[in-house]
């Protein structure tokens, strides 16, 4: 799932017209989202292990 999300992100045609700063900002935002998802999943796993 993560791989397909990243692939989809980079393949979008509208990215071709964006400048490099905008592309970098989008990459950083996506990375932040992925890091948050990772943290949330770790917390959820820990809760499940305690049950």
C-alpha positions in Angstrom: 0.0 0.0 0.0 2.8 2.4 0.9 4.6 1.7 -2.3 1.5 2.3 -4.5 0.8 5.6 -2.6 4.3 6.8 -3.3 4.2 5.7 -6.9 0.9 7.4 -7.4 2.2 10.6 -5.9 5.2 10.8 -8.2 3.3 9.7 -11.4 0.7 12.4 -11.3 0.8 14.6 -14.3 0.1 17.8 -12.4 3.5 17.4 -10.7 5.2 18.1 -14.1 4.1 21.7 -14.0 5.0 22.3 -10.4 8.2 24.0 -9.4 10.8 22.1 -7.4 10.1 23.9 -4.1 6.4 22.9 -4.4 7.3 19.3 -5.2 9.7 19.2 -2.2 7.0 20.7 0.1 4.5 18.0 -1.1 7.1 15.2 -0.5 7.7 16.6 3.0 4.0 16.7 3.8 3.6 13.2 2.6 6.5 12.0 4.7 5.0 13.7 7.7 1.7 11.9 7.1 3.5 8.6 6.7 5.4 9.1 9.9 2.2 10.0 11.8 0.5 6.8 10.4 3.5 4.8 11.5 3.4 6.2 15.0 -0.4 5.6 15.3 0.0 2.0 14.1 2.8 1.4 16.6 0.6 2.7 19.4 -2.3 0.5 18.2 -0.1 -2.5 18.1 1.1 -1.9 21.6 -2.5 -1.6 22.8 -3.4 -4.9 21.1 -0.4 -6.6 22.6 -1.6 -5.6 26.1 -5.0 -7.3 25.6 
